Structures are given as structure tokens and as C-alpha cells.
Amino acid sequence: MRSFLRSLFSSAPTARSGEWRPFALTAAQAGRHQQWVEQRIYRNWLGPYFKAYHLHRAGAAGRRGLRAEPLREEGRQGAMLYYDDSINPVNFRHFYELVGERIVGLGYLRAAADECTRRHENLHEHTYKLHFKPPPVDCPDCGLCDQRYGLVTLDLVALNGQPLFIRLAANPVLEPGFTAAVSFEELLRTVFDEPFPTPEEEVNRLEYTQF
């Protein structure tokens, strides 16, 4: 079962045009991101996106505020978190990194971090993609390989340098020998259910204009 899990991350994803290549933060970027995390700037969006997602599911989404909705893809559970101009691209990129760090904080292994640019005439679409897999450990109760929430991917897509959305998705492993996956709703709650920002945290978000 562990070899099956490894095989799902053994190669980089394919692209119609352009090439996928690994990405990593520079030392300067990592330092700015650490400060961003320490100031808890993420509280400006974790809780609000969580609320927006559930308002949409309940059919009560409004025209104001952040937009989030369930992912509509066969075989995958997930959420689409749409960019809002009130965030700014720098904060959105920090937010993307933060969500990935929170998934690692749940015990997941970051299996790959890749980026790709696809060009369409005068447009260029840039995608960051993170792959996460659960650690190869057995469930103590049943002896099956514990897949937790399944295989998790996190994408950030931008068009001509303008962020469009963050996509968080989980693919349950349906092969024999694995535990049933915990629901995506529980993953979303664990990662996003945070208190709303303090007035200081709201003001500090404006400081970040360079990633």
C-alpha cells in the first residue's frame, strides 16, 4: 500500500504547454513570510473564507465579502477560494503558503512543490501546485494504512500576474488496505476555523506589498 501511495507522487504533473519546475521561497521571502505569520495576518482571511464557504453551501452567500464555494469536480472534494482585491496579491501568496504549512502541521508530508506557466496568445496563466501525502503509518485500531483526509493538493492560479483563486482538494484513496478518508469538511474546519482578526491585525495586513 505504501508503494502505491508513493507512486502517485513519483513524477511531476503534466502540462499542455510550458514545463513544471520545482519552486521554493528565497531566504528573503521566507523571512518576510515568517514575519507575516508571526503577526497573524492570516486571520484576516482564514475565518472569513471558512464562513463564506459555509454560507455558500447553505445558499446564503452574499454579493459582498470573500467568495468561496465547493469544488465541482468528479472524484475530488475541495474548495475554491476566489481572490478579492481587498487582499492584494502579496498577501494572497503568503496566505497560500500558510495554508500549505497548516496541512504539514497536520502531519502530512509535502511531496512536491511545482510551478508552471502556460501561454495562450497574449495571456499567460501561472500555477503553483503543492502535493501532500499522509505519512505511511498504520491505524492502531484496524491495522490499515491511515490515509487521514486522502491525498491533498493545493493550487494557486494567476492570469497575467493577477491572482484568480486558490484551490484546495482532497482525493480519497479507494484501494484496499487503506482506512476510509476523513471528510474534506473536517479538513477545511481544522485548517481554516480561526478567530477573526483584531483591529491591529487588520491594519498590519497593509504593510505587505512585497513578497
Secondary structure, 3 states (H helix, E strand, C coil): CHHHHHHCCCCCCCCCCCCCEECCCCHHHHHHHHHHHHCCHHHHCHHHHHHHHHHHHCCCCCCCCCEEEECCECCEEEEEEECCCCCCHHHHHHHHHHHHHHHHHCCCEEEEEEEEEEEECCEEEEEEEEEEECCCCECCCCCCECCCCCEEEEEEEEECCEEEEEEEEEECCCCCCECCCCCHHHHHHHHHCCCCCCHHHHHHHHHCCCC
